[in-house]
Amino acid sequence: MPGNSMHALRYDRYGGGVAGLKHVEVPVPVPKKGEVLVKVEAITLNPVDWKIQKGMLRPILPFRFPHIPGNLWLPGSDISGEVVEVGPGVKKVKPGDKVVGMVNHFTGGGLAEYAVFKEFITVKRPAEISAAEAAGLLVAGLTAHQALSQAGIKLDGTGERKNILITAGSGGVGHYAVQLAKLANVHVTATCGARNMELVKSLGADEVIDYKSPAGAALESPSGRQYDAVIHCATGIPWSTFEPNLTQKGRVIDITPSASAMFTSAMKQLTCSKKKLVPLLLIPKARNLEYLLNLVKEGKLKTLIDSRHPLSRAEDAWAEIMDGHATGKIIVEP
């Protein structure tokens, strides 16, 4: 059983970046009804972490200060670890089980030695999968899964063969999307930096474009294909760049929609446009996480790990996620 206190990383105000993070000793949380207390083995960071700290989601998140971060989006931080205690009513897992799950998005608590999360998004981790591999699947893997599903892609490969574009194909969400799309038997074009082009090809992309090249800036397929769907994992690309590259009923699934993207989406709805921009709001489901874990277990899906950092140096991981050029996932390990 854990002691009374634990090491954690938190911030107590908006802004500050790495300098705003503090190493602290705080009480070990106690699981409430329907909650699981886990000894953390791996945490993954996502871009929304630093955006919350910067105040880009105020006044919704964080719910209060001081705040222990760790991707506090619906419903929270990506964690893999071992169950040490369960709250009343928990039936799916027991102490000693290796699991993956997410912390509550309002209270946070991911970057710490122990964390609590709800049973409904807690899934047992197969012994063949490492803690780091499993933790990466949560927000990033589930987002890729949901985005492809919303794009009309049948992940079992039984659907019609479509042409899709995945922007930022070497990133946290993008590298999962490329692999899942190939399992779905679609033609995949992906963008990434020049240094990662061969890597993205190895993940299954049929065509890879350097995003800094003229073709990459215009999102033009090297083979001249138009896209039935775009899984948009990058930022800063206007609708005017997507539109000429889409088929008549093509759609863009935007995983990090800006205010202008939300406006464009609304206008496309109001004008009954056949080409659509669809903002994605992640709805985590345990069955989808189980599906992804099984793919990893079978060797059909892998988590690319960009870097690993001890909790004592978690600010280095924070600086890296703020930089925005990670290849795959950034891992913190207590």
C-alpha positions as a LaTeX table, in Angstrom:
\begin{tabular}{lrrr}
\hline
Residue & $x$ (\AA) & $y$ (\AA) & $z$ (\AA) \\
\hline
Met1 & 0.00 & 0.00 & 0.00 \\
Pro2 & 1.21 & 3.57 & $-0.68$ \\
Gly3 & 2.32 & 5.92 & 2.05 \\
Asn4 & 0.59 & 9.17 & 2.90 \\
Ser5 & 2.42 & 11.43 & 0.45 \\
Met6 & 3.77 & 11.31 & $-3.11$ \\
His7 & 5.93 & 13.27 & $-5.52$ \\
Ala8 & 4.04 & 15.26 & $-8.17$ \\
Leu9 & 4.47 & 18.10 & $-10.66$ \\
Arg10 & 1.98 & 20.95 & $-10.64$ \\
Tyr11 & 1.41 & 24.61 & $-11.48$ \\
Asp12 & $-0.60$ & 27.21 & $-9.58$ \\
Arg13 & $-1.36$ & 29.85 & $-12.21$ \\
Tyr14 & $-1.81$ & 30.34 & $-15.93$ \\
Gly15 & 1.27 & 30.76 & $-18.07$ \\
Gly16 & 4.90 & 30.34 & $-17.17$ \\
Gly17 & 5.66 & 27.33 & $-19.36$ \\
Val18 & 8.40 & 25.12 & $-17.92$ \\
Ala19 & 9.30 & 27.76 & $-15.34$ \\
Gly20 & 5.76 & 27.61 & $-13.97$ \\
Leu21 & 6.02 & 23.92 & $-13.02$ \\
Lys22 & 6.82 & 22.94 & $-9.45$ \\
His23 & 7.96 & 19.65 & $-7.89$ \\
Val24 & 5.91 & 19.10 & $-4.73$ \\
Glu25 & 4.95 & 16.49 & $-2.15$ \\
Val26 & 1.18 & 16.07 & $-1.92$ \\
Pro27 & $-1.19$ & 13.57 & $-0.26$ \\
Val28 & $-1.82$ & 10.30 & $-2.09$ \\
Pro29 & $-5.38$ & 10.50 & $-3.48$ \\
Val30 & $-8.07$ & 8.21 & $-2.10$ \\
Pro31 & $-10.33$ & 6.42 & $-4.61$ \\
Lys32 & $-14.02$ & 7.28 & $-4.29$ \\
Lys33 & $-16.99$ & 5.29 & $-5.52$ \\
Gly34 & $-16.29$ & 3.89 & $-8.98$ \\
Glu35 & $-12.63$ & 4.98 & $-8.91$ \\
Val36 & $-9.33$ & 3.15 & $-9.07$ \\
Leu37 & $-6.05$ & 4.16 & $-7.39$ \\
Val38 & $-3.04$ & 3.29 & $-9.54$ \\
Lys39 & 0.69 & 3.31 & $-8.91$ \\
Val40 & 1.82 & 5.12 & $-12.04$ \\
Glu41 & 4.34 & 3.40 & $-14.32$ \\
Ala42 & 4.08 & 5.63 & $-17.41$ \\
Ile43 & 2.38 & 8.90 & $-18.35$ \\
Thr44 & 2.19 & 10.38 & $-21.84$ \\
Leu45 & 1.90 & 14.09 & $-22.59$ \\
Asn46 & $-0.21$ & 15.70 & $-25.30$ \\
Pro47 & $-0.20$ & 19.23 & $-26.78$ \\
Val48 & $-3.35$ & 20.19 & $-24.92$ \\
Asp49 & $-1.39$ & 19.94 & $-21.63$ \\
Trp50 & 0.63 & 23.10 & $-22.20$ \\
Lys51 & $-2.33$ & 24.80 & $-23.87$ \\
Ile52 & $-4.34$ & 24.39 & $-20.68$ \\
Gln53 & $-1.47$ & 25.83 & $-18.66$ \\
Lys54 & $-1.21$ & 28.75 & $-21.07$ \\
Gly55 & $-4.89$ & 29.53 & $-20.49$ \\
Met56 & $-6.20$ & 28.61 & $-23.92$ \\
Leu57 & $-9.13$ & 26.69 & $-22.37$ \\
Arg58 & $-9.94$ & 29.14 & $-19.59$ \\
Pro59 & $-12.23$ & 29.44 & $-17.75$ \\
Ile60 & $-13.16$ & 25.77 & $-18.18$ \\
Leu61 & $-9.77$ & 24.18 & $-17.49$ \\
Pro62 & $-8.08$ & 23.89 & $-15.16$ \\
Phe63 & $-10.99$ & 23.68 & $-12.75$ \\
Arg64 & $-8.90$ & 25.03 & $-9.87$ \\
Phe65 & $-5.35$ & 25.85 & $-8.79$ \\
Pro66 & $-2.92$ & 24.43 & $-7.81$ \\
His67 & $-3.13$ & 21.92 & $-10.62$ \\
Ile68 & $-1.29$ & 18.64 & $-11.34$ \\
Pro69 & $-1.29$ & 18.37 & $-15.13$ \\
Gly70 & $-1.25$ & 15.55 & $-17.61$ \\
Asn71 & $-3.50$ & 16.04 & $-20.65$ \\
Leu72 & $-6.67$ & 17.23 & $-19.05$ \\
Trp73 & $-9.00$ & 16.84 & $-21.98$ \\
Leu74 & $-12.04$ & 14.56 & $-22.08$ \\
Pro75 & $-11.60$ & 12.96 & $-19.68$ \\
Gly76 & $-7.94$ & 13.30 & $-18.87$ \\
Ser77 & $-4.39$ & 12.13 & $-18.47$ \\
Asp78 & $-2.94$ & 9.07 & $-20.17$ \\
Ile79 & $-1.66$ & 6.67 & $-17.51$ \\
Ser80 & $-0.48$ & 3.09 & $-17.33$ \\
Gly81 & 0.23 & 1.43 & $-14.03$ \\
Glu82 & $-0.75$ & $-1.08$ & $-11.35$ \\
Val83 & $-3.95$ & $-1.00$ & $-9.31$ \\
Val84 & $-3.21$ & $-0.64$ & $-5.59$ \\
Glu85 & $-6.68$ & 0.16 & $-4.27$ \\
Val86 & $-10.25$ & 0.33 & $-5.57$ \\
Gly87 & $-13.19$ & 2.40 & $-4.41$ \\
Pro88 & $-16.66$ & 1.12 & $-3.55$ \\
Gly89 & $-18.52$ & $-0.48$ & $-6.45$ \\
Val90 & $-15.48$ & $-1.25$ & $-8.63$ \\
Lys91 & $-15.82$ & $-4.69$ & $-10.24$ \\
Lys92 & $-13.73$ & $-4.76$ & $-13.44$ \\
Val93 & $-10.29$ & $-4.59$ & $-11.81$ \\
Lys94 & $-8.61$ & $-5.48$ & $-8.52$ \\
Pro95 & $-5.35$ & $-4.64$ & $-6.73$ \\
Gly96 & $-2.38$ & $-6.08$ & $-8.60$ \\
Asp97 & $-3.93$ & $-5.69$ & $-12.07$ \\
Lys98 & $-1.89$ & $-3.85$ & $-14.70$ \\
Val99 & $-4.15$ & $-1.26$ & $-16.32$ \\
Val100 & $-4.37$ & 1.83 & $-18.52$ \\
Gly101 & $-6.77$ & 4.69 & $-17.91$ \\
Met102 & $-7.37$ & 8.43 & $-17.71$ \\
Val103 & $-7.55$ & 10.87 & $-14.82$ \\
Asn104 & $-10.52$ & 13.15 & $-14.30$ \\
His105 & $-10.23$ & 16.19 & $-16.59$ \\
Phe106 & $-11.33$ & 18.68 & $-13.94$ \\
Thr107 & $-9.14$ & 17.55 & $-11.04$ \\
Gly108 & $-6.05$ & 16.46 & $-13.01$ \\
Gly109 & $-3.40$ & 14.43 & $-11.25$ \\
Gly110 & $-1.51$ & 12.71 & $-14.05$ \\
Leu111 & 2.08 & 13.78 & $-13.40$ \\
Ala112 & 2.50 & 12.04 & $-10.07$ \\
Glu113 & 3.51 & 8.75 & $-8.47$ \\
Tyr114 & $-0.12$ & 7.75 & $-7.89$ \\
Ala115 & $-3.34$ & 8.72 & $-9.65$ \\
Val116 & $-7.05$ & 7.93 & $-9.53$ \\
Phe117 & $-9.35$ & 7.49 & $-12.48$ \\
Lys118 & $-12.82$ & 6.21 & $-13.22$ \\
Glu119 & $-13.46$ & 2.51 & $-13.72$ \\
Phe120 & $-15.44$ & 3.11 & $-16.94$ \\
Ile121 & $-12.29$ & 4.03 & $-18.89$ \\
Thr122 & $-9.98$ & 1.60 & $-17.06$ \\
Val123 & $-8.80$ & $-1.36$ & $-19.16$ \\
Lys124 & $-6.49$ & $-4.24$ & $-18.23$ \\
Arg125 & $-3.12$ & $-4.14$ & $-19.98$ \\
Pro126 & $-1.95$ & $-7.39$ & $-21.58$ \\
Ala127 & 1.36 & $-8.65$ & $-20.19$ \\
Glu128 & 2.91 & $-8.48$ & $-23.67$ \\
Ile129 & 2.53 & $-4.68$ & $-23.79$ \\
Ser130 & 4.81 & $-2.30$ & $-21.89$ \\
Ala131 & 3.42 & 0.48 & $-19.72$ \\
Ala132 & 4.78 & 3.14 & $-22.10$ \\
Glu133 & 3.31 & 1.50 & $-25.20$ \\
Ala134 & $-0.10$ & 1.25 & $-23.58$ \\
Ala135 & $-0.19$ & 4.77 & $-22.17$ \\
Gly136 & 0.35 & 6.25 & $-25.63$ \\
Leu137 & $-2.84$ & 4.64 & $-26.89$ \\
Leu138 & $-5.20$ & 6.67 & $-24.76$ \\
Val139 & $-5.84$ & 10.17 & $-26.10$ \\
Ala140 & $-3.68$ & 9.82 & $-29.23$ \\
Gly141 & $-4.70$ & 6.31 & $-30.24$ \\
Leu142 & $-8.36$ & 6.82 & $-29.41$ \\
Thr143 & $-8.39$ & 10.12 & $-31.32$ \\
Ala144 & $-6.94$ & 8.43 & $-34.42$ \\
His145 & $-9.51$ & 5.62 & $-34.11$ \\
Gln146 & $-12.45$ & 8.01 & $-33.73$ \\
Ala147 & $-11.25$ & 10.34 & $-36.50$ \\
Leu148 & $-11.01$ & 7.51 & $-39.03$ \\
Ser149 & $-14.43$ & 6.21 & $-37.99$ \\
Gln150 & $-15.95$ & 9.68 & $-38.40$ \\
Ala151 & $-14.33$ & 9.84 & $-41.84$ \\
Gly152 & $-16.36$ & 6.78 & $-42.85$ \\
Ile153 & $-13.40$ & 4.38 & $-42.79$ \\
Lys154 & $-14.20$ & 0.79 & $-41.78$ \\
Leu155 & $-11.24$ & $-0.24$ & $-39.68$ \\
Asp156 & $-11.76$ & $-3.94$ & $-40.37$ \\
Gly157 & $-10.88$ & $-3.35$ & $-44.02$ \\
Thr158 & $-14.28$ & $-4.32$ & $-45.41$ \\
Gly159 & $-15.18$ & $-0.87$ & $-46.76$ \\
Glu160 & $-14.54$ & 0.57 & $-50.19$ \\
Arg161 & $-10.95$ & 1.61 & $-50.89$ \\
Lys162 & $-10.71$ & 5.34 & $-50.24$ \\
Asn163 & $-7.98$ & 7.95 & $-50.55$ \\
Ile164 & $-7.15$ & 9.78 & $-47.35$ \\
Leu165 & $-4.64$ & 12.39 & $-46.25$ \\
Ile166 & $-3.14$ & 12.44 & $-42.75$ \\
Thr167 & $-1.36$ & 15.65 & $-41.79$ \\
Ala168 & 1.50 & 15.44 & $-39.26$ \\
Gly169 & 1.80 & 11.73 & $-39.94$ \\
Ser170 & 4.77 & 11.28 & $-37.59$ \\
Gly171 & 3.12 & 12.96 & $-34.59$ \\
Gly172 & 1.34 & 11.48 & $-31.61$ \\
Val173 & $-2.06$ & 11.03 & $-33.28$ \\
Gly174 & $-0.76$ & 10.91 & $-36.85$ \\
His175 & 1.48 & 7.86 & $-36.46$ \\
Tyr176 & $-1.44$ & 5.84 & $-35.08$ \\
Ala177 & $-3.76$ & 7.13 & $-37.81$ \\
Val178 & $-1.36$ & 6.02 & $-40.57$ \\
Gln179 & $-1.14$ & 2.50 & $-39.17$ \\
Leu180 & $-4.88$ & 2.13 & $-38.55$ \\
Ala181 & $-5.69$ & 3.49 & $-42.00$ \\
Lys182 & $-3.47$ & 0.89 & $-43.66$ \\
Leu183 & $-5.17$ & $-1.88$ & $-41.67$ \\
Ala184 & $-8.43$ & $-0.49$ & $-43.08$ \\
Asn185 & $-7.07$ & $-0.99$ & $-46.62$ \\
Val186 & $-7.19$ & 2.63 & $-47.75$ \\
His187 & $-4.68$ & 4.60 & $-49.81$ \\
Val188 & $-2.77$ & 6.81 & $-47.38$ \\
Thr189 & $-0.99$ & 10.05 & $-48.19$ \\
Ala190 & 0.74 & 11.66 & $-45.21$ \\
Thr191 & 2.64 & 14.86 & $-44.51$ \\
Cys192 & 5.61 & 15.17 & $-42.13$ \\
Gly193 & 9.05 & 16.73 & $-41.89$ \\
Ala194 & 11.77 & 15.59 & $-44.28$ \\
Arg195 & 13.64 & 13.73 & $-41.53$ \\
Asn196 & 10.64 & 11.47 & $-40.86$ \\
Met197 & 9.53 & 10.62 & $-44.39$ \\
Glu198 & 11.07 & 7.13 & $-44.46$ \\
Leu199 & 9.70 & 6.42 & $-40.99$ \\
Val200 & 6.15 & 7.32 & $-42.02$ \\
Lys201 & 6.51 & 5.15 & $-45.13$ \\
Ser202 & 7.54 & 2.27 & $-42.88$ \\
Leu203 & 4.32 & 2.74 & $-40.90$ \\
Gly204 & 2.35 & 2.06 & $-44.08$ \\
Ala205 & 1.84 & 5.37 & $-45.87$ \\
Asp206 & 1.63 & 4.95 & $-49.66$ \\
Glu207 & 2.77 & 8.52 & $-50.32$ \\
Val208 & 4.63 & 10.90 & $-48.02$ \\
Ile209 & 5.04 & 14.65 & $-48.58$ \\
Asp210 & 7.51 & 16.99 & $-46.89$ \\
Tyr211 & 5.18 & 19.57 & $-45.36$ \\
Lys212 & 7.71 & 22.34 & $-46.07$ \\
Ser213 & 7.84 & 21.60 & $-49.82$ \\
Pro214 & 5.54 & 23.40 & $-52.31$ \\
Ala215 & 3.49 & 20.21 & $-52.74$ \\
Gly216 & 3.31 & 19.79 & $-48.99$ \\
Ala217 & 2.15 & 23.36 & $-48.45$ \\
Ala218 & $-0.56$ & 22.82 & $-51.06$ \\
Leu219 & $-1.37$ & 19.30 & $-49.72$ \\
Glu220 & $-1.14$ & 17.94 & $-53.26$ \\
Ser221 & $-0.99$ & 14.17 & $-53.67$ \\
Pro222 & 2.15 & 13.10 & $-55.62$ \\
Ser223 & $-0.07$ & 10.80 & $-57.72$ \\
Gly224 & $-2.69$ & 13.49 & $-58.34$ \\
Arg225 & $-5.36$ & 11.87 & $-56.17$ \\
Gln226 & $-8.10$ & 13.81 & $-54.48$ \\
Tyr227 & $-8.93$ & 12.89 & $-50.90$ \\
Asp228 & $-12.16$ & 11.32 & $-49.69$ \\
Ala229 & $-11.13$ & 12.37 & $-46.19$ \\
Val230 & $-8.41$ & 14.25 & $-44.36$ \\
Ile231 & $-7.38$ & 13.41 & $-40.80$ \\
His232 & $-6.02$ & 16.81 & $-39.84$ \\
Cys233 & $-3.49$ & 16.45 & $-37.02$ \\
Ala234 & $-1.52$ & 19.64 & $-37.70$ \\
Thr235 & $-2.44$ & 23.30 & $-37.20$ \\
Gly236 & $-2.42$ & 26.48 & $-39.25$ \\
Ile237 & $-3.84$ & 25.10 & $-42.52$ \\
Pro238 & $-6.83$ & 27.08 & $-43.87$ \\
Trp239 & $-9.92$ & 25.53 & $-45.45$ \\
Ser240 & $-8.95$ & 27.11 & $-48.78$ \\
Thr241 & $-5.97$ & 24.74 & $-48.92$ \\
Phe242 & $-8.03$ & 21.64 & $-48.20$ \\
Glu243 & $-11.03$ & 22.33 & $-50.44$ \\
Pro244 & $-9.48$ & 21.92 & $-53.93$ \\
Asn245 & $-7.90$ & 18.62 & $-52.85$ \\
Leu246 & $-11.17$ & 17.02 & $-51.69$ \\
Thr247 & $-13.48$ & 14.78 & $-53.68$ \\
Gln248 & $-17.04$ & 16.00 & $-54.22$ \\
Lys249 & $-18.15$ & 14.68 & $-50.82$ \\
Gly250 & $-14.78$ & 14.88 & $-49.10$ \\
Arg251 & $-14.51$ & 15.80 & $-45.45$ \\
Val252 & $-11.80$ & 17.11 & $-43.14$ \\
Ile253 & $-11.76$ & 15.71 & $-39.60$ \\
Asp254 & $-10.00$ & 18.38 & $-37.53$ \\
Ile255 & $-8.65$ & 17.03 & $-34.23$ \\
Thr256 & $-7.65$ & 20.47 & $-32.87$ \\
Pro257 & $-10.14$ & 22.89 & $-34.43$ \\
Ser258 & $-9.42$ & 26.61 & $-34.16$ \\
Ala259 & $-12.10$ & 29.31 & $-33.91$ \\
Ser260 & $-11.90$ & 29.86 & $-37.68$ \\
Ala261 & $-12.29$ & 26.12 & $-38.27$ \\
Met262 & $-15.39$ & 26.06 & $-36.09$ \\
Phe263 & $-16.82$ & 28.96 & $-38.10$ \\
Thr264 & $-16.04$ & 27.19 & $-41.39$ \\
Ser265 & $-17.69$ & 24.02 & $-40.09$ \\
Ala266 & $-20.84$ & 25.93 & $-39.16$ \\
Met267 & $-20.98$ & 27.68 & $-42.53$ \\
Lys268 & $-20.62$ & 24.38 & $-44.40$ \\
Gln269 & $-23.55$ & 23.04 & $-42.40$ \\
Leu270 & $-25.69$ & 26.12 & $-43.02$ \\
Thr271 & $-25.03$ & 26.10 & $-46.77$ \\
Cys272 & $-25.53$ & 22.31 & $-47.04$ \\
Ser273 & $-22.11$ & 21.96 & $-48.63$ \\
Lys274 & $-21.16$ & 18.44 & $-49.72$ \\
Lys275 & $-17.59$ & 19.11 & $-48.64$ \\
Lys276 & $-17.43$ & 19.34 & $-44.87$ \\
Leu277 & $-15.10$ & 20.29 & $-42.04$ \\
Val278 & $-15.86$ & 18.19 & $-38.95$ \\
Pro279 & $-14.40$ & 19.24 & $-35.57$ \\
Leu280 & $-13.53$ & 16.21 & $-33.45$ \\
Leu281 & $-14.48$ & 15.96 & $-29.80$ \\
Leu282 & $-12.94$ & 12.83 & $-28.34$ \\
Ile283 & $-15.38$ & 10.47 & $-26.64$ \\
Pro284 & $-13.19$ & 7.83 & $-24.98$ \\
Lys285 & $-14.66$ & 4.33 & $-24.93$ \\
Ala286 & $-13.20$ & 1.33 & $-23.14$ \\
Arg287 & $-14.11$ & $-1.04$ & $-25.99$ \\
Asn288 & $-12.12$ & 1.06 & $-28.46$ \\
Leu289 & $-9.13$ & 1.07 & $-26.12$ \\
Glu290 & $-9.39$ & $-2.71$ & $-25.80$ \\
Tyr291 & $-9.46$ & $-2.95$ & $-29.60$ \\
Leu292 & $-6.24$ & $-0.91$ & $-29.89$ \\
Leu293 & $-4.51$ & $-2.89$ & $-27.14$ \\
Asn294 & $-5.33$ & $-6.12$ & $-28.97$ \\
Leu295 & $-3.81$ & $-4.72$ & $-32.18$ \\
Val296 & $-0.60$ & $-3.90$ & $-30.28$ \\
Lys297 & $-0.59$ & $-7.36$ & $-28.71$ \\
Glu298 & $-0.94$ & $-8.93$ & $-32.18$ \\
Gly299 & 1.89 & $-6.81$ & $-33.57$ \\
Lys300 & $-0.38$ & $-4.91$ & $-35.95$ \\
Leu301 & $-0.02$ & $-1.51$ & $-34.25$ \\
Lys302 & 2.91 & 0.08 & $-32.47$ \\
Thr303 & 3.55 & 3.10 & $-30.31$ \\
Leu304 & 6.46 & 5.25 & $-31.45$ \\
Ile305 & 8.26 & 6.64 & $-28.42$ \\
Asp306 & 10.07 & 9.90 & $-29.04$ \\
Ser307 & 11.66 & 10.22 & $-25.60$ \\
Arg308 & 11.44 & 9.04 & $-22.01$ \\
His309 & 11.88 & 11.23 & $-18.93$ \\
Pro310 & 11.88 & 10.49 & $-15.19$ \\
Leu311 & 9.23 & 12.29 & $-13.15$ \\
Ser312 & 12.05 & 14.18 & $-11.44$ \\
Arg313 & 12.81 & 15.76 & $-14.85$ \\
Ala314 & 9.25 & 15.98 & $-16.18$ \\
Glu315 & 9.84 & 19.63 & $-17.06$ \\
Asp316 & 12.10 & 18.39 & $-19.88$ \\
Ala317 & 9.16 & 16.46 & $-21.30$ \\
Trp318 & 7.02 & 19.60 & $-20.92$ \\
Ala319 & 9.53 & 21.64 & $-22.92$ \\
Glu320 & 9.54 & 19.00 & $-25.63$ \\
Ile321 & 5.76 & 18.85 & $-25.97$ \\
Met322 & 5.67 & 22.65 & $-26.16$ \\
Asp323 & 8.22 & 22.56 & $-28.99$ \\
Gly324 & 5.73 & 20.58 & $-31.09$ \\
His325 & 8.11 & 18.44 & $-33.12$ \\
Ala326 & 8.01 & 15.10 & $-31.30$ \\
Thr327 & 8.03 & 11.93 & $-33.36$ \\
Gly328 & 5.42 & 9.76 & $-31.67$ \\
Lys329 & 4.83 & 9.99 & $-27.93$ \\
Ile330 & 6.66 & 11.65 & $-25.04$ \\
Ile331 & 6.78 & 9.45 & $-21.93$ \\
Val332 & 7.24 & 10.36 & $-18.26$ \\
Glu333 & 8.10 & 7.55 & $-15.83$ \\
Pro334 & 8.02 & 7.92 & $-12.00$ \\
\hline
\end{tabular}
